[in-house]
Amino acid sequence: PSLTGDGLVVYFITNRIGGPGQSGVWTATRPNLASPFGGPTPVMEVSNPFADRDPFISFDGLTLVSIAQVSSTARTSDLFVARRTNRNAPFSTPVLIAELQSTQFTLGPTLTFSATELYFTRLFTNGSYEHMYTRFEGLTAVGPVSTTQPMSLSYRDSAAAGLVYVGALSLGTTPGIPIGTRTIP
Protein backbone atom coordinates (compact mmCIF):
# COMPACT_ATOMS: atom_id res chain seq x y z
CA PRO A 1 0.00 0.00 0.00
CA SER A 2 1.01 3.61 -0.62
CA LEU A 3 -0.37 6.67 1.20
CA THR A 4 -0.67 10.28 0.11
CA GLY A 5 1.37 12.71 2.23
CA ASP A 6 -1.61 13.63 4.41
CA GLY A 7 -2.35 9.95 5.15
CA LEU A 8 -5.98 10.25 4.01
CA VAL A 9 -5.84 8.25 0.76
CA VAL A 10 -4.32 4.80 0.26
CA TYR A 11 -3.59 3.00 -3.04
CA PHE A 12 -3.03 -0.74 -3.20
CA ILE A 13 -3.27 -3.82 -5.41
CA THR A 14 -5.92 -6.50 -5.07
CA ASN A 15 -7.57 -9.13 -7.24
CA ARG A 16 -11.02 -8.73 -5.65
CA ILE A 17 -14.21 -8.98 -7.68
CA GLY A 18 -15.10 -5.79 -9.52
CA GLY A 19 -11.56 -5.00 -10.57
CA PRO A 20 -10.11 -4.77 -14.08
CA GLY A 21 -8.28 -8.09 -14.33
CA GLN A 22 -5.81 -10.34 -12.54
CA SER A 23 -4.84 -7.61 -10.09
CA GLY A 24 -5.65 -3.93 -10.23
CA VAL A 25 -5.07 -0.63 -8.48
CA TRP A 26 -7.68 0.24 -5.84
CA THR A 27 -8.03 3.18 -3.46
CA ALA A 28 -9.73 3.97 -0.17
CA THR A 29 -10.11 7.23 1.73
CA ARG A 30 -10.72 8.41 5.26
CA PRO A 31 -11.81 11.81 6.59
CA ASN A 32 -9.03 12.13 9.19
CA LEU A 33 -6.09 10.16 10.61
CA ALA A 34 -8.13 8.86 13.56
CA SER A 35 -10.78 7.27 11.30
CA PRO A 36 -10.64 3.92 9.49
CA PHE A 37 -10.51 3.80 5.71
CA GLY A 38 -13.82 3.48 3.87
CA GLY A 39 -14.67 0.83 1.33
CA PRO A 40 -12.20 0.44 -1.54
CA THR A 41 -12.95 1.38 -5.14
CA PRO A 42 -11.03 0.39 -8.27
CA VAL A 43 -8.98 3.01 -10.06
CA MET A 44 -10.00 1.75 -13.48
CA GLU A 45 -8.19 4.41 -15.52
CA VAL A 46 -4.77 3.21 -14.32
CA SER A 47 -5.39 -0.55 -14.26
CA ASN A 48 -4.79 -2.89 -17.17
CA PRO A 49 -6.47 -6.24 -17.95
CA PHE A 50 -3.36 -8.27 -17.13
CA ALA A 51 -1.55 -7.60 -13.86
CA ASP A 52 -0.70 -4.42 -12.00
CA ARG A 53 1.47 -4.21 -8.91
CA ASP A 54 3.27 -1.88 -6.53
CA PRO A 55 1.40 1.42 -6.99
CA PHE A 56 3.13 4.42 -5.45
CA ILE A 57 1.26 7.69 -5.05
CA SER A 58 3.19 10.95 -4.85
CA PHE A 59 3.09 13.04 -1.69
CA ASP A 60 0.56 15.45 -3.24
CA GLY A 61 -1.61 12.68 -4.73
CA LEU A 62 -1.16 13.87 -8.32
CA THR A 63 1.28 11.30 -9.73
CA LEU A 64 0.86 7.52 -9.57
CA VAL A 65 3.71 5.24 -10.59
CA SER A 66 2.99 1.53 -10.87
CA ILE A 67 4.27 -1.66 -12.37
CA ALA A 68 2.30 -3.38 -15.13
CA GLN A 69 2.59 -6.65 -16.96
CA VAL A 70 1.87 -5.74 -20.57
CA SER A 71 0.50 -9.07 -21.81
CA SER A 72 -0.87 -12.31 -20.40
CA THR A 73 2.28 -14.17 -21.47
CA ALA A 74 4.86 -11.52 -20.56
CA ARG A 75 7.60 -12.57 -18.20
CA THR A 76 8.56 -8.96 -17.59
CA SER A 77 6.99 -5.91 -16.01
CA ASP A 78 7.55 -2.22 -16.64
CA LEU A 79 7.12 1.16 -14.96
CA PHE A 80 4.15 3.31 -15.91
CA VAL A 81 3.21 6.81 -14.74
CA ALA A 82 -0.21 8.47 -14.63
CA ARG A 83 -0.86 12.07 -13.62
CA ARG A 84 -3.79 14.32 -12.83
CA THR A 85 -4.26 18.04 -12.26
CA ASN A 86 -6.03 17.78 -8.89
CA ARG A 87 -6.99 15.05 -6.41
CA ASN A 88 -10.63 15.01 -7.55
CA ALA A 89 -9.77 14.49 -11.23
CA PRO A 90 -9.22 11.07 -12.82
CA PHE A 91 -5.68 10.03 -13.65
CA SER A 92 -4.43 10.20 -17.21
CA THR A 93 -3.93 6.95 -19.09
CA PRO A 94 -0.72 5.40 -17.73
CA VAL A 95 2.32 5.99 -19.93
CA LEU A 96 5.24 3.59 -20.15
CA ILE A 97 8.48 5.17 -18.91
CA ALA A 98 10.22 3.98 -22.06
CA GLU A 99 13.73 4.90 -20.92
CA LEU A 100 13.38 2.40 -18.05
CA GLN A 101 11.84 -0.45 -20.07
CA SER A 102 13.45 -3.79 -19.32
CA THR A 103 13.39 -7.48 -20.14
CA GLN A 104 13.38 -8.19 -16.39
CA PHE A 105 10.88 -7.81 -13.54
CA THR A 106 10.61 -4.33 -12.05
CA LEU A 107 9.45 -3.95 -8.45
CA GLY A 108 8.72 -1.41 -5.73
CA PRO A 109 8.73 2.07 -7.31
CA THR A 110 9.06 4.98 -4.87
CA LEU A 111 8.99 8.69 -5.74
CA THR A 112 10.78 11.31 -3.68
CA PHE A 113 8.79 14.11 -2.02
CA SER A 114 9.36 16.42 -5.01
CA ALA A 115 8.48 13.61 -7.48
CA THR A 116 11.68 14.31 -9.42
CA GLU A 117 13.50 11.07 -8.49
CA LEU A 118 12.25 7.50 -8.81
CA TYR A 119 13.72 4.54 -6.95
CA PHE A 120 12.91 0.95 -7.95
CA THR A 121 14.24 -2.62 -7.92
CA ARG A 122 14.96 -5.01 -10.78
CA LEU A 123 14.84 -8.77 -10.40
CA PHE A 124 17.12 -10.38 -12.98
CA THR A 125 16.76 -13.88 -14.44
CA ASN A 126 19.82 -15.04 -12.47
CA GLY A 127 17.93 -14.27 -9.23
CA SER A 128 19.85 -11.14 -8.30
CA TYR A 129 18.19 -7.88 -7.28
CA GLU A 130 19.51 -4.48 -8.29
CA HIS A 131 18.29 -1.27 -6.67
CA MET A 132 18.14 1.60 -9.15
CA TYR A 133 17.08 5.22 -9.37
CA THR A 134 16.59 7.90 -11.96
CA ARG A 135 16.02 11.64 -12.00
CA PHE A 136 13.40 13.24 -14.17
CA GLU A 137 14.98 15.85 -16.43
CA GLY A 138 13.42 18.91 -17.98
CA LEU A 139 10.45 20.79 -16.62
CA THR A 140 8.80 19.12 -13.64
CA ALA A 141 5.93 20.35 -11.52
CA VAL A 142 4.85 19.87 -7.93
CA GLY A 143 1.29 20.71 -6.92
CA PRO A 144 -1.84 21.72 -8.80
CA VAL A 145 -2.13 25.08 -10.49
CA SER A 146 -5.16 27.29 -10.02
CA THR A 147 -6.04 30.90 -9.32
CA THR A 148 -5.81 30.20 -5.58
CA GLN A 149 -2.95 27.70 -5.33
CA PRO A 150 0.53 27.96 -6.86
CA MET A 151 2.41 25.21 -8.65
CA SER A 152 6.12 24.80 -8.02
CA LEU A 153 8.08 24.28 -11.23
CA SER A 154 11.67 23.24 -11.59
CA TYR A 155 13.92 22.66 -14.55
CA ARG A 156 16.74 20.15 -14.39
CA ASP A 157 19.29 19.62 -17.14
CA SER A 158 22.24 17.45 -16.10
CA ALA A 159 24.08 18.42 -19.30
CA ALA A 160 24.09 22.06 -18.13
CA ALA A 161 24.74 21.69 -14.41
CA GLY A 162 25.07 24.96 -12.54
CA LEU A 163 22.97 27.04 -14.94
CA VAL A 164 19.97 28.82 -13.47
CA TYR A 165 16.66 28.82 -15.34
CA VAL A 166 13.78 31.11 -14.51
CA GLY A 167 10.24 30.37 -15.62
CA ALA A 168 7.06 32.20 -14.80
CA LEU A 169 3.39 32.07 -15.62
CA SER A 170 1.02 34.93 -15.10
CA LEU A 171 -2.74 34.36 -15.06
CA GLY A 172 -3.31 37.92 -16.18
CA THR A 173 -4.46 39.11 -12.76
CA THR A 174 -1.20 40.79 -11.75
CA PRO A 175 1.01 43.45 -13.33
CA GLY A 176 3.69 40.81 -13.72
CA ILE A 177 6.17 38.73 -11.80
CA PRO A 178 9.10 40.62 -10.23
CA ILE A 179 12.48 38.93 -10.58
CA GLY A 180 15.26 41.11 -9.25
CA THR A 181 14.97 44.53 -10.84
CA ARG A 182 12.86 43.29 -13.76
CA THR A 183 9.17 42.48 -14.04
CA ILE A 184 8.05 39.73 -16.38
CA PRO A 185 4.62 40.72 -17.78
PyRosetta script that sets phi, psi and omega in degrees:
from pyrosetta import init, pose_from_sequence

init()
pose = pose_from_sequence("PSLTGDGLVVYFITNRIGGPGQSGVWTATRPNLASPFGGPTPVMEVSNPFADRDPFISFDGLTLVSIAQVSSTARTSDLFVARRTNRNAPFSTPVLIAELQSTQFTLGPTLTFSATELYFTRLFTNGSYEHMYTRFEGLTAVGPVSTTQPMSLSYRDSAAAGLVYVGALSLGTTPGIPIGTRTIP")
pose.set_psi(1, 152.2)
pose.set_omega(1, 179.3)
pose.set_phi(2, -135.3)
pose.set_psi(2, 131.8)
pose.set_omega(2, -177.9)
pose.set_phi(3, -105.8)
pose.set_psi(3, 147.5)
pose.set_omega(3, 169.7)
pose.set_phi(4, -67.7)
pose.set_psi(4, 164.7)
pose.set_omega(4, -176.3)
pose.set_phi(5, -59.1)
pose.set_psi(5, -30.4)
pose.set_omega(5, 179.8)
pose.set_phi(6, -84.8)
pose.set_psi(6, -4.7)
pose.set_omega(6, 178.1)
pose.set_phi(7, 74.5)
pose.set_psi(7, 12.7)
pose.set_omega(7, -175.1)
pose.set_phi(8, -99.0)
pose.set_psi(8, -13.2)
pose.set_omega(8, -179.6)
pose.set_phi(9, -131.4)
pose.set_psi(9, 132.6)
pose.set_omega(9, 178.0)
pose.set_phi(10, -120.2)
pose.set_psi(10, 142.4)
pose.set_omega(10, 175.1)
pose.set_phi(11, -119.4)
pose.set_psi(11, 140.1)
pose.set_omega(11, -178.1)
pose.set_phi(12, -156.7)
pose.set_psi(12, 171.7)
pose.set_omega(12, 179.0)
pose.set_phi(13, -107.9)
pose.set_psi(13, 139.1)
pose.set_omega(13, 173.1)
pose.set_phi(14, -154.1)
pose.set_psi(14, 158.9)
pose.set_omega(14, 176.9)
pose.set_phi(15, -109.7)
pose.set_psi(15, 25.9)
pose.set_omega(15, -178.4)
pose.set_phi(16, -64.7)
pose.set_psi(16, 160.6)
pose.set_omega(16, 178.8)
pose.set_phi(17, -62.3)
pose.set_psi(17, 139.4)
pose.set_omega(17, -179.4)
pose.set_phi(18, 101.7)
pose.set_psi(18, -5.2)
pose.set_omega(18, 179.6)
pose.set_phi(19, -88.2)
pose.set_psi(19, -177.9)
pose.set_omega(19, -173.3)
pose.set_phi(20, -83.7)
pose.set_psi(20, -16.5)
pose.set_omega(20, -175.2)
pose.set_phi(21, 179.6)
pose.set_psi(21, -142.1)
pose.set_omega(21, -177.3)
pose.set_phi(22, -57.4)
pose.set_psi(22, -48.7)
pose.set_omega(22, 173.4)
pose.set_phi(23, -151.4)
pose.set_psi(23, 141.7)
pose.set_omega(23, -176.3)
pose.set_phi(24, -138.2)
pose.set_psi(24, 168.7)
pose.set_omega(24, 178.9)
pose.set_phi(25, -83.0)
pose.set_psi(25, 129.7)
pose.set_omega(25, 177.3)
pose.set_phi(26, -126.4)
pose.set_psi(26, 163.1)
pose.set_omega(26, 179.3)
pose.set_phi(27, -139.9)
pose.set_psi(27, 156.2)
pose.set_omega(27, 173.6)
pose.set_phi(28, -145.1)
pose.set_psi(28, 151.6)
pose.set_omega(28, -178.8)
pose.set_phi(29, -127.1)
pose.set_psi(29, 163.9)
pose.set_omega(29, 173.2)
pose.set_phi(30, -144.3)
pose.set_psi(30, 151.4)
pose.set_omega(30, -175.4)
pose.set_phi(31, -75.0)
pose.set_psi(31, -25.8)
pose.set_omega(31, 179.5)
pose.set_phi(32, -157.2)
pose.set_psi(32, 170.2)
pose.set_omega(32, -175.3)
pose.set_phi(33, -68.1)
pose.set_psi(33, -22.2)
pose.set_omega(33, -179.5)
pose.set_phi(34, -83.4)
pose.set_psi(34, -11.3)
pose.set_omega(34, -176.4)
pose.set_phi(35, -95.6)
pose.set_psi(35, 154.3)
pose.set_omega(35, 173.5)
pose.set_phi(36, -76.3)
pose.set_psi(36, 162.4)
pose.set_omega(36, 176.2)
pose.set_phi(37, -73.0)
pose.set_psi(37, 146.8)
pose.set_omega(37, 176.1)
pose.set_phi(38, -78.2)
pose.set_psi(38, -175.3)
pose.set_omega(38, 180.0)
pose.set_phi(39, -62.4)
pose.set_psi(39, 143.2)
pose.set_omega(39, -178.2)
pose.set_phi(40, -77.5)
pose.set_psi(40, 151.8)
pose.set_omega(40, 174.4)
pose.set_phi(41, -131.7)
pose.set_psi(41, 145.9)
pose.set_omega(41, 179.2)
pose.set_phi(42, -73.1)
pose.set_psi(42, 146.4)
pose.set_omega(42, 175.0)
pose.set_phi(43, -102.0)
pose.set_psi(43, 79.4)
pose.set_omega(43, -170.2)
pose.set_phi(44, -60.3)
pose.set_psi(44, -35.1)
pose.set_omega(44, -175.3)
pose.set_phi(45, -67.3)
pose.set_psi(45, -17.4)
pose.set_omega(45, 179.6)
pose.set_phi(46, -109.4)
pose.set_psi(46, -4.2)
pose.set_omega(46, -178.2)
pose.set_phi(47, -94.6)
pose.set_psi(47, 149.8)
pose.set_omega(47, 177.6)
pose.set_phi(48, -117.0)
pose.set_psi(48, 166.1)
pose.set_omega(48, -174.9)
pose.set_phi(49, -73.1)
pose.set_psi(49, -8.7)
pose.set_omega(49, -178.8)
pose.set_phi(50, -95.4)
pose.set_psi(50, -101.4)
pose.set_omega(50, -179.0)
pose.set_phi(51, -140.2)
pose.set_psi(51, 130.0)
pose.set_omega(51, 172.9)
pose.set_phi(52, -109.0)
pose.set_psi(52, 157.9)
pose.set_omega(52, 175.9)
pose.set_phi(53, -159.7)
pose.set_psi(53, 161.9)
pose.set_omega(53, 171.1)
pose.set_phi(54, 51.5)
pose.set_psi(54, 54.7)
pose.set_omega(54, 176.4)
pose.set_phi(55, -70.1)
pose.set_psi(55, 142.6)
pose.set_omega(55, 174.8)
pose.set_phi(56, -131.7)
pose.set_psi(56, 120.9)
pose.set_omega(56, 180.0)
pose.set_phi(57, -95.2)
pose.set_psi(57, 138.9)
pose.set_omega(57, 178.2)
pose.set_phi(58, -68.0)
pose.set_psi(58, 163.1)
pose.set_omega(58, -178.2)
pose.set_phi(59, -52.7)
pose.set_psi(59, -41.7)
pose.set_omega(59, -177.6)
pose.set_phi(60, -85.7)
pose.set_psi(60, -4.8)
pose.set_omega(60, 178.5)
pose.set_phi(61, 79.5)
pose.set_psi(61, 14.6)
pose.set_omega(61, -175.3)
pose.set_phi(62, -104.6)
pose.set_psi(62, -14.1)
pose.set_omega(62, -179.3)
pose.set_phi(63, -128.1)
pose.set_psi(63, 129.8)
pose.set_omega(63, 178.1)
pose.set_phi(64, -121.6)
pose.set_psi(64, 120.2)
pose.set_omega(64, 175.2)
pose.set_phi(65, -106.9)
pose.set_psi(65, 135.1)
pose.set_omega(65, 178.7)
pose.set_phi(66, -146.9)
pose.set_psi(66, 170.6)
pose.set_omega(66, 178.0)
pose.set_phi(67, -104.7)
pose.set_psi(67, 138.6)
pose.set_omega(67, 177.9)
pose.set_phi(68, -136.1)
pose.set_psi(68, 140.9)
pose.set_omega(68, 170.1)
pose.set_phi(69, -88.6)
pose.set_psi(69, 126.8)
pose.set_omega(69, -169.8)
pose.set_phi(70, -89.9)
pose.set_psi(70, -6.2)
pose.set_omega(70, 174.2)
pose.set_phi(71, -154.5)
pose.set_psi(71, 165.4)
pose.set_omega(71, -178.1)
pose.set_phi(72, -70.3)
pose.set_psi(72, -19.2)
pose.set_omega(72, -179.1)
pose.set_phi(73, -106.7)
pose.set_psi(73, -1.5)
pose.set_omega(73, -177.0)
pose.set_phi(74, -64.7)
pose.set_psi(74, 139.5)
pose.set_omega(74, 175.3)
pose.set_phi(75, -107.1)
pose.set_psi(75, 18.7)
pose.set_omega(75, 178.9)
pose.set_phi(76, -131.3)
pose.set_psi(76, 168.7)
pose.set_omega(76, 173.8)
pose.set_phi(77, -143.4)
pose.set_psi(77, 151.1)
pose.set_omega(77, -175.5)
pose.set_phi(78, -131.4)
pose.set_psi(78, 163.8)
pose.set_omega(78, 179.7)
pose.set_phi(79, -86.0)
pose.set_psi(79, 132.9)
pose.set_omega(79, 176.7)
pose.set_phi(80, -127.2)
pose.set_psi(80, 150.6)
pose.set_omega(80, 177.6)
pose.set_phi(81, -129.1)
pose.set_psi(81, 138.2)
pose.set_omega(81, 175.2)
pose.set_phi(82, -128.8)
pose.set_psi(82, 142.6)
pose.set_omega(82, -178.3)
pose.set_phi(83, -129.3)
pose.set_psi(83, 164.1)
pose.set_omega(83, 173.1)
pose.set_phi(84, -149.3)
pose.set_psi(84, 162.4)
pose.set_omega(84, -174.4)
pose.set_phi(85, -86.9)
pose.set_psi(85, -23.6)
pose.set_omega(85, 175.4)
pose.set_phi(86, -153.9)
pose.set_psi(86, 166.5)
pose.set_omega(86, -172.3)
pose.set_phi(87, -72.5)
pose.set_psi(87, -10.9)
pose.set_omega(87, 176.6)
pose.set_phi(88, -94.9)
pose.set_psi(88, -10.2)
pose.set_omega(88, -178.7)
pose.set_phi(89, -86.4)
pose.set_psi(89, 153.7)
pose.set_omega(89, 173.6)
pose.set_phi(90, -70.7)
pose.set_psi(90, 157.3)
pose.set_omega(90, 175.5)
pose.set_phi(91, -74.4)
pose.set_psi(91, 154.3)
pose.set_omega(91, 172.5)
pose.set_phi(92, -68.5)
pose.set_psi(92, 167.0)
pose.set_omega(92, 173.3)
pose.set_phi(93, -62.0)
pose.set_psi(93, 132.4)
pose.set_omega(93, -179.8)
pose.set_phi(94, -59.3)
pose.set_psi(94, 140.0)
pose.set_omega(94, -179.1)
pose.set_phi(95, -116.1)
pose.set_psi(95, 131.7)
pose.set_omega(95, 176.2)
pose.set_phi(96, -61.8)
pose.set_psi(96, 133.1)
pose.set_omega(96, 172.5)
pose.set_phi(97, -84.7)
pose.set_psi(97, 86.6)
pose.set_omega(97, -169.5)
pose.set_phi(98, -56.5)
pose.set_psi(98, -35.4)
pose.set_omega(98, -178.4)
pose.set_phi(99, -65.2)
pose.set_psi(99, -18.3)
pose.set_omega(99, -178.4)
pose.set_phi(100, -108.5)
pose.set_psi(100, 9.1)
pose.set_omega(100, -179.5)
pose.set_phi(101, -61.4)
pose.set_psi(101, 145.6)
pose.set_omega(101, -173.0)
pose.set_phi(102, -145.4)
pose.set_psi(102, 163.7)
pose.set_omega(102, 172.6)
pose.set_phi(103, -97.8)
pose.set_psi(103, 13.0)
pose.set_omega(103, -178.2)
pose.set_phi(104, -116.5)
pose.set_psi(104, -179.2)
pose.set_omega(104, 174.6)
pose.set_phi(105, -86.7)
pose.set_psi(105, 134.0)
pose.set_omega(105, 176.9)
pose.set_phi(106, -107.9)
pose.set_psi(106, 139.0)
pose.set_omega(106, -175.6)
pose.set_phi(107, -137.5)
pose.set_psi(107, 157.3)
pose.set_omega(107, 165.2)
pose.set_phi(108, 53.8)
pose.set_psi(108, 54.2)
pose.set_omega(108, 177.8)
pose.set_phi(109, -68.2)
pose.set_psi(109, 143.3)
pose.set_omega(109, 177.2)
pose.set_phi(110, -141.7)
pose.set_psi(110, 126.5)
pose.set_omega(110, 175.7)
pose.set_phi(111, -93.6)
pose.set_psi(111, 147.3)
pose.set_omega(111, 172.8)
pose.set_phi(112, -74.0)
pose.set_psi(112, 169.2)
pose.set_omega(112, -179.3)
pose.set_phi(113, -51.4)
pose.set_psi(113, -42.7)
pose.set_omega(113, -177.8)
pose.set_phi(114, -81.1)
pose.set_psi(114, -5.4)
pose.set_omega(114, -178.6)
pose.set_phi(115, 60.8)
pose.set_psi(115, 28.2)
pose.set_omega(115, 178.3)
pose.set_phi(116, -107.9)
pose.set_psi(116, -6.0)
pose.set_omega(116, 175.3)
pose.set_phi(117, -130.6)
pose.set_psi(117, 142.3)
pose.set_omega(117, -179.3)
pose.set_phi(118, -125.9)
pose.set_psi(118, 125.4)
pose.set_omega(118, 175.9)
pose.set_phi(119, -107.2)
pose.set_psi(119, 143.5)
pose.set_omega(119, 179.5)
pose.set_phi(120, -159.4)
pose.set_psi(120, 172.6)
pose.set_omega(120, -178.6)
pose.set_phi(121, -124.4)
pose.set_psi(121, 143.1)
pose.set_omega(121, 173.8)
pose.set_phi(122, -115.3)
pose.set_psi(122, 133.7)
pose.set_omega(122, 173.9)
pose.set_phi(123, -104.3)
pose.set_psi(123, 116.2)
pose.set_omega(123, -177.2)
pose.set_phi(124, -91.0)
pose.set_psi(124, 160.9)
pose.set_omega(124, -176.6)
pose.set_phi(125, -62.0)
pose.set_psi(125, -21.6)
pose.set_omega(125, 178.0)
pose.set_phi(126, -82.4)
pose.set_psi(126, 1.1)
pose.set_omega(126, 177.6)
pose.set_phi(127, 92.6)
pose.set_psi(127, -1.9)
pose.set_omega(127, -179.4)
pose.set_phi(128, -87.1)
pose.set_psi(128, 150.8)
pose.set_omega(128, 176.4)
pose.set_phi(129, -108.8)
pose.set_psi(129, 139.0)
pose.set_omega(129, 174.6)
pose.set_phi(130, -124.8)
pose.set_psi(130, 130.4)
pose.set_omega(130, 176.7)
pose.set_phi(131, -94.2)
pose.set_psi(131, 131.3)
pose.set_omega(131, -173.4)
pose.set_phi(132, -132.6)
pose.set_psi(132, 163.4)
pose.set_omega(132, 172.9)
pose.set_phi(133, -150.5)
pose.set_psi(133, 160.6)
pose.set_omega(133, 176.5)
pose.set_phi(134, -144.7)
pose.set_psi(134, 155.4)
pose.set_omega(134, 174.7)
pose.set_phi(135, -109.9)
pose.set_psi(135, 140.3)
pose.set_omega(135, 175.7)
pose.set_phi(136, -82.5)
pose.set_psi(136, 128.3)
pose.set_omega(136, -178.1)
pose.set_phi(137, -98.6)
pose.set_psi(137, 164.3)
pose.set_omega(137, 177.7)
pose.set_phi(138, 85.9)
pose.set_psi(138, -154.7)
pose.set_omega(138, -177.0)
pose.set_phi(139, -83.0)
pose.set_psi(139, 121.4)
pose.set_omega(139, 176.5)
pose.set_phi(140, -124.0)
pose.set_psi(140, 154.2)
pose.set_omega(140, -176.4)
pose.set_phi(141, -128.5)
pose.set_psi(141, 147.7)
pose.set_omega(141, 175.2)
pose.set_phi(142, -128.7)
pose.set_psi(142, 120.1)
pose.set_omega(142, 177.0)
pose.set_phi(143, 95.8)
pose.set_psi(143, 156.0)
pose.set_omega(143, 178.6)
pose.set_phi(144, -76.1)
pose.set_psi(144, 158.3)
pose.set_omega(144, 175.7)
pose.set_phi(145, -112.4)
pose.set_psi(145, 135.8)
pose.set_omega(145, 177.1)
pose.set_phi(146, -159.1)
pose.set_psi(146, -179.0)
pose.set_omega(146, 178.7)
pose.set_phi(147, -74.7)
pose.set_psi(147, -13.5)
pose.set_omega(147, -179.0)
pose.set_phi(148, -114.7)
pose.set_psi(148, -10.1)
pose.set_omega(148, -177.6)
pose.set_phi(149, -135.2)
pose.set_psi(149, 129.4)
pose.set_omega(149, -178.6)
pose.set_phi(150, -80.3)
pose.set_psi(150, 159.9)
pose.set_omega(150, 173.1)
pose.set_phi(151, -114.6)
pose.set_psi(151, 133.1)
pose.set_omega(151, 176.3)
pose.set_phi(152, -87.8)
pose.set_psi(152, 127.1)
pose.set_omega(152, 178.3)
pose.set_phi(153, -114.9)
pose.set_psi(153, 145.0)
pose.set_omega(153, 173.1)
pose.set_phi(154, -140.0)
pose.set_psi(154, 153.9)
pose.set_omega(154, 178.5)
pose.set_phi(155, -125.1)
pose.set_psi(155, 125.9)
pose.set_omega(155, -178.5)
pose.set_phi(156, -125.5)
pose.set_psi(156, 127.4)
pose.set_omega(156, 177.6)
pose.set_phi(157, -137.5)
pose.set_psi(157, 100.9)
pose.set_omega(157, -176.2)
pose.set_phi(158, -65.1)
pose.set_psi(158, -21.1)
pose.set_omega(158, 178.5)
pose.set_phi(159, -76.4)
pose.set_psi(159, -14.5)
pose.set_omega(159, -179.5)
pose.set_phi(160, -129.3)
pose.set_psi(160, 51.2)
pose.set_omega(160, -177.9)
pose.set_phi(161, -58.9)
pose.set_psi(161, 139.5)
pose.set_omega(161, 177.6)
pose.set_phi(162, 93.8)
pose.set_psi(162, -16.4)
pose.set_omega(162, 177.8)
pose.set_phi(163, -78.3)
pose.set_psi(163, 146.0)
pose.set_omega(163, 179.7)
pose.set_phi(164, -106.0)
pose.set_psi(164, 131.2)
pose.set_omega(164, 177.4)
pose.set_phi(165, -114.8)
pose.set_psi(165, 140.7)
pose.set_omega(165, 177.6)
pose.set_phi(166, -122.4)
pose.set_psi(166, 128.8)
pose.set_omega(166, 176.6)
pose.set_phi(167, -130.8)
pose.set_psi(167, 147.9)
pose.set_omega(167, -179.6)
pose.set_phi(168, -149.1)
pose.set_psi(168, 152.5)
pose.set_omega(168, 176.5)
pose.set_phi(169, -136.5)
pose.set_psi(169, 126.5)
pose.set_omega(169, 178.4)
pose.set_phi(170, -110.4)
pose.set_psi(170, 135.0)
pose.set_omega(170, 179.1)
pose.set_phi(171, -86.6)
pose.set_psi(171, 6.5)
pose.set_omega(171, 178.3)
pose.set_phi(172, 84.3)
pose.set_psi(172, 8.0)
pose.set_omega(172, -178.7)
pose.set_phi(173, -104.5)
pose.set_psi(173, 2.3)
pose.set_omega(173, -179.8)
pose.set_phi(174, -128.9)
pose.set_psi(174, 164.3)
pose.set_omega(174, 177.1)
pose.set_phi(175, -73.6)
pose.set_psi(175, -6.9)
pose.set_omega(175, -178.9)
pose.set_phi(176, 141.2)
pose.set_psi(176, -179.5)
pose.set_omega(176, -177.0)
pose.set_phi(177, -113.0)
pose.set_psi(177, 116.6)
pose.set_omega(177, -179.0)
pose.set_phi(178, -76.8)
pose.set_psi(178, 128.5)
pose.set_omega(178, 174.3)
pose.set_phi(179, -131.8)
pose.set_psi(179, 106.3)
pose.set_omega(179, -175.6)
pose.set_phi(180, 63.6)
pose.set_psi(180, -128.2)
pose.set_omega(180, -178.9)
pose.set_phi(181, -91.7)
pose.set_psi(181, 0.1)
pose.set_omega(181, -178.3)
pose.set_phi(182, -107.8)
pose.set_psi(182, 156.4)
pose.set_omega(182, 174.4)
pose.set_phi(183, -122.4)
pose.set_psi(183, 123.8)
pose.set_omega(183, 177.7)
pose.set_phi(184, -88.9)
pose.set_psi(184, 119.1)
pose.set_omega(184, -175.9)
pose.set_phi(185, -68.1)
pose.dump_pdb("model.pdb")
